Amino acid sequence: MEHNLLANAVVYLAAAVLAVPLAKRLGLGAVLGYLLAGMAIGPWGLKLITEVETILHFSEFGVVLLLFLIGLELEPARLWSMRRPIFGWGTAQVLGVAGALFGAALLAGVAWQVALVAALGLSLSSTAIALSTLGERNLMATPAGQAGFAILLFQDIAAIPMIALIPLLGVAAADSGGGEGWFGAARLGAVILGVILAGRFLVRPALRIIAKSGMREIFTAFALLLVIAISLLMQWVGMSMALGAFMAGVLLADSEYRHALETDLEPFKGLLLGLFFIAVGMSVDFGVFASHPWLILGAVAGFLLIKLAVLFGLSYRFGIARGQRWLFAFLLSQGGEFAFVVFGAAGAARVFTPEVGSILVAVVALSMVTTPLLLVLYDRVLEPRYHGQNLRQADAIEGNEGHVIVAGFGRFGQIVGRLLNANRIKLTVLDHDPDQIELLRRFGWKVFYGDATRVDLLHAAGAAKARALVLAIDDVEDSLALVDAVREHFPGLPILARARNVTHYYQLMDRGVTVIERETFEAALQLGRRVLCQLGYGAYRAREAALKFREHNKASVDAVYPFYKDREQYASLSKQARDELNEMFARDLKRYERESERGWD
């Protein structure tokens, strides 16, 4: 068993490593690469993997993680503001597509029960394909991406009543007693309320305690436990696991641990989504296709034409720009992963015969394969025709959200942050001290938990779109590691840094940082001025002495910089700078004595 599991893992990974880069190189996209890899290693290809159903069920957790991470990006207030596109546009899309497909099926002589379930199932689109494509192409902020996301979210909700409707249409309906109706509804309501309360009063304190332990792997384990537990709980009460995970993400969207959760779960989501696409490719039943090739090809073509026509027509109503309407239609044109669930329920209720179910599953799987091809068609043929309204220009709108990232929010970072905040500069603050975060959030600060030296966290915090990075981390090594990461992955991001000492100052200069403040230098100068005044120096002379010292210190530090790695030369130049400073103050003292004799202050 263990050997078989490891052997299968080698097959999945090898197929992905070979197929996906090749597909990307050919301009076909990662999704099509995964699908083709699954076809190649599956029961109808090289027969390297045969347990397709098991793999498909396991890999659906990738979709669950995807919805959880999307939920983390949507605070409840923002989700409420999207209620119109979610329920308005989503209802229009599902009813429009299902109605058109239902009418076409009736005209083809299909029984109305079969036609209705098939139309409802095919009206759903693939959340995994559409959202991963939007993320891969950075299209989520475009009108087409936002409309697509709202509709996909509604489809996940709509899949639940669809599945509940199926037993009423089938032969097996007589065997099912409806006795659980009110109890099931009450259980669902209780679980949703419990998840909301737990998210508010239990999960955040638990995350804080785990974060204080400083064990990153336990934080990741808890994040996975949280998503899996909520998903299984939602499945137990008859809800979609993905929808439950989405709800959990929304509850934690305004949490200080949002970015840390996002970056810890992102690798698992990517791997499991890739496995899901491989499993879909393996599930294409070429035996059924060989038995009914023209029927299946005709069904795929007819389904795509009808769905594309409805989606393109709806894009006018949704206010999508002319150049993005075909993109919107192509993104949602395929059948979805929930269609497999709907058709499975229809088979269990004997609405479908096994043969009809297999044909519809093949239609959905093949429609998924067409989506990357349609997007290639859009990129190479349609988009150039809309060069005046292309997506790249639309994406530029998002850039006006410019914000400043403050890494480290201790005594130094807080002063900088408060100054920027007072001048209405948008901030994204990153810190790794749970107690500090909790304290600051009580005063209304939006601070996020996480290790700012991690590139994935910087991506999640929007470093690619930030106006500047304020580097205020206490630890010198972490500070330098962050500069190295930013220079490699975000070379255009300006860095303004705090140096703890002269050596740290030099190391930052080595990395090309030009705006640096030594953390105690200016405060020490101010205090020195006040000491001079306390000792009887005039205010003007105390200020002049401090400014001279500042200029000399800055000049000597810069002069020593080229030699600071040569210990002997560094020591010699530092001594020389001290001697020059002593001579300068000796001259100033003589001048002051002469001025005092003349009665000057």
Rosetta blueprint (number, residue, H / E / L):
1 M L
2 E H
3 H H
4 N H
5 L H
6 L H
7 A H
8 N H
9 A H
10 V H
11 V H
12 Y H
13 L H
14 A H
15 A H
16 A H
17 V H
18 L H
19 A H
20 V H
21 P H
22 L H
23 A H
24 K H
25 R H
26 L L
27 G L
28 L L
29 G L
30 A H
31 V H
32 L H
33 G H
34 Y H
35 L H
36 L H
37 A H
38 G H
39 M H
40 A H
41 I H
42 G L
43 P L
44 W L
45 G L
46 L L
47 K L
48 L L
49 I L
50 T L
51 E L
52 V H
53 E H
54 T H
55 I H
56 L H
57 H H
58 F H
59 S H
60 E L
61 F H
62 G H
63 V H
64 V H
65 L H
66 L H
67 L H
68 F H
69 L H
70 I H
71 G H
72 L H
73 E L
74 L L
75 E L
76 P H
77 A H
78 R H
79 L H
80 W H
81 S H
82 M L
83 R H
84 R H
85 P H
86 I H
87 F H
88 G H
89 W H
90 G H
91 T H
92 A H
93 Q H
94 V H
95 L H
96 G H
97 V H
98 A H
99 G H
100 A H
101 L H
102 F H
103 G H
104 A H
105 A H
106 L H
107 L H
108 A L
109 G L
110 V L
111 A L
112 W H
113 Q H
114 V H
115 A H
116 L H
117 V H
118 A H
119 A H
120 L H
121 G H
122 L H
123 S H
124 L L
125 S L
126 S L
127 T H
128 A H
129 I H
130 A H
131 L H
132 S H
133 T H
134 L H
135 G H
136 E H
137 R L
138 N L
139 L L
140 M L
141 A L
142 T L
143 P H
144 A H
145 G H
146 Q H
147 A H
148 G H
149 F H
150 A H
151 I H
152 L H
153 L H
154 F H
155 Q H
156 D H
157 I H
158 A H
159 A H
160 I H
161 P H
162 M H
163 I H
164 A H
165 L H
166 I H
167 P H
168 L H
169 L H
170 G L
171 V H
172 A H
173 A H
174 A H
175 D H
176 S L
177 G L
178 G L
179 G L
180 E L
181 G H
182 W H
183 F H
184 G H
185 A H
186 A H
187 R H
188 L H
189 G H
190 A H
191 V H
192 I H
193 L H
194 G H
195 V H
196 I H
197 L H
198 A H
199 G H
200 R H
201 F H
202 L H
203 V H
204 R H
205 P H
206 A H
207 L H
208 R H
209 I H
210 I H
211 A H
212 K H
213 S H
214 G L
215 M L
216 R H
217 E H
218 I H
219 F H
220 T H
221 A H
222 F H
223 A H
224 L H
225 L H
226 L H
227 V H
228 I H
229 A H
230 I H
231 S H
232 L H
233 L H
234 M H
235 Q H
236 W H
237 V L
238 G L
239 M L
240 S L
241 M H
242 A H
243 L H
244 G H
245 A H
246 F H
247 M H
248 A H
249 G H
250 V H
251 L H
252 L L
253 A L
254 D L
255 S L
256 E L
257 Y L
258 R H
259 H H
260 A H
261 L H
262 E H
263 T H
264 D H
265 L H
266 E H
267 P H
268 F H
269 K H
270 G H
271 L H
272 L H
273 L H
274 G H
275 L H
276 F H
277 F H
278 I H
279 A H
280 V H
281 G H
282 M H
283 S H
284 V L
285 D L
286 F H
287 G H
288 V H
289 F H
290 A H
291 S H
292 H L
293 P H
294 W H
295 L H
296 I H
297 L H
298 G H
299 A H
300 V H
301 A H
302 G H
303 F H
304 L H
305 L H
306 I H
307 K H
308 L H
309 A H
310 V H
311 L H
312 F H
313 G H
314 L H
315 S H
316 Y H
317 R H
318 F L
319 G L
320 I L
321 A L
322 R H
323 G H
324 Q H
325 R H
326 W H
327 L H
328 F H
329 A H
330 F H
331 L H
332 L L
333 S L
334 Q L
335 G L
336 G L
337 E H
338 F H
339 A H
340 F H
341 V H
342 V H
343 F H
344 G H
345 A H
346 A H
347 G H
348 A H
349 A L
350 R L
351 V L
352 F L
353 T L
354 P H
355 E H
356 V H
357 G H
358 S H
359 I H
360 L H
361 V H
362 A H
363 V H
364 V H
365 A H
366 L H
367 S H
368 M H
369 V H
370 T H
371 T H
372 P H
373 L H
374 L H
375 L H
376 V H
377 L H
378 Y H
379 D H
380 R H
381 V H
382 L H
383 E H
384 P H
385 R H
386 Y H
387 H H
388 G H
389 Q H
390 N L
391 L H
392 R H
393 Q H
394 A H
395 D H
396 A H
397 I H
398 E H
399 G H
400 N H
401 E H
402 G L
403 H L
404 V E
405 I E
406 V E
407 A E
408 G L
409 F L
410 G L
411 R H
412 F H
413 G H
414 Q H
415 I H
416 V H
417 G H
418 R H
419 L H
420 L H
421 N H
422 A H
423 N L
424 R L
425 I L
426 K L
427 L E
428 T E
429 V E
430 L E
431 D E
432 H L
433 D L
434 P H
435 D H
436 Q H
437 I H
438 E H
439 L H
440 L H
441 R H
442 R H
443 F L
444 G L
445 W L
446 K L
447 V E
448 F E
449 Y E
450 G L
451 D L
452 A L
453 T L
454 R L
455 V H
456 D H
457 L H
458 L H
459 H H
460 A H
461 A L
462 G L
463 A L
464 A L
465 K L
466 A L
467 R L
468 A E
469 L E
470 V E
471 L E
472 A L
473 I L
474 D L
475 D L
476 V H
477 E H
478 D H
479 S H
480 L H
481 A H
482 L H
483 V H
484 D H
485 A H
486 V H
487 R H
488 E H
489 H H
490 F L
491 P L
492 G L
493 L L
494 P L
495 I E
496 L E
497 A E
498 R E
499 A E
500 R L
501 N L
502 V H
503 T H
504 H H
505 Y H
506 Y H
507 Q H
508 L H
509 M H
510 D H
511 R L
512 G L
513 V L
514 T L
515 V E
516 I E
517 E E
518 R E
519 E L
520 T L
521 F H
522 E H
523 A H
524 A H
525 L H
526 Q H
527 L H
528 G H
529 R H
530 R H
531 V H
532 L H
533 C H
534 Q H
535 L L
536 G L
537 Y L
538 G L
539 A H
540 Y H
541 R H
542 A H
543 R H
544 E H
545 A H
546 A H
547 L H
548 K H
549 F H
550 R H
551 E H
552 H H
553 N H
554 K H
555 A H
556 S H
557 V H
558 D H
559 A H
560 V H
561 Y H
562 P H
563 F H
564 Y L
565 K L
566 D L
567 R H
568 E H
569 Q H
570 Y H
571 A H
572 S H
573 L H
574 S H
575 K H
576 Q H
577 A H
578 R H
579 D H
580 E H
581 L H
582 N H
583 E H
584 M H
585 F H
586 A H
587 R H
588 D H
589 L H
590 K H
591 R H
592 Y H
593 E H
594 R H
595 E H
596 S H
597 E H
598 R L
599 G L
600 W L
601 D L
